């Protein structure tokens, strides 16, 4: 097939024809940095104070400022932590989305 190549163990997303659709991407530079980033991210959760209209832009910027210090290389555009930043920015981690047992199931 034109444009095809042999699959390797480092390629993890293939299209229907067996072509590599996406190769591996950096999440963190080391396991220690990954653990430190996750611990810091979870320690800061919930990211808003429960108000109805939190300033997610400021919240995301503050979170990024703390997390990026742990592993700056992990913050490339469109990578795991950059995507997480944008998810926080648009409100995908609003505390109301994580409330359980409020009778609205």
Secondary structure as UniProt FT lines:
FT   TURN            2..3
FT   TURN            9..10
FT   STRAND          13..14
FT   TURN            16..17
FT   STRAND          20..22
FT   HELIX           31..43
FT   TURN            52..53
FT   HELIX           56..68
FT   TURN            69..70
FT   HELIX           72..75
FT   TURN            77..78
FT   HELIX           80..89
FT   TURN            90..93
FT   HELIX           95..98
//
